[in-house]
């Protein structure tokens, strides 16, 4: 019985080593770090704040000659958290600050503020995060239709940079 226990213990250690090697070779440790950074972050305000937040963002965009970037999502959404992390990285943070007024809209569990998505042509039922870009007058310049940012975990920060470059003022 003791020999069997030692054998199982050795097998578990070997399995653990293989799993650890696989994680390290695929960047699993980086993903775990990013996940830890994201999981503690509260990025979407209360559901009720949306109309006032959009109104304020439009006013600031007009005053500062920038565009409005609306980010629809929820704190529960891992892809939303990752997109937020990418927004905070260089060069994206500078692109956002210079060219956009960003407003995060809490859509609950895809059951709140859907009318705001509809108003700007964003199909929220296709997945989150979902984005819209407006000019300072509230005219839609870009509205996500098919969930382009829904699988953010499979995209690179450079793709966010390309999006911001394309839609900057």
Helices and strands as residue ranges (DSSP letters): H 2-25, H 28-39, G 47-49, H 50-64, E 67-73, H 78-88, H 92-99, E 100-106, H 114-119, G 124-126, E 130-134, E 140-143, G 152-154, H 157-167
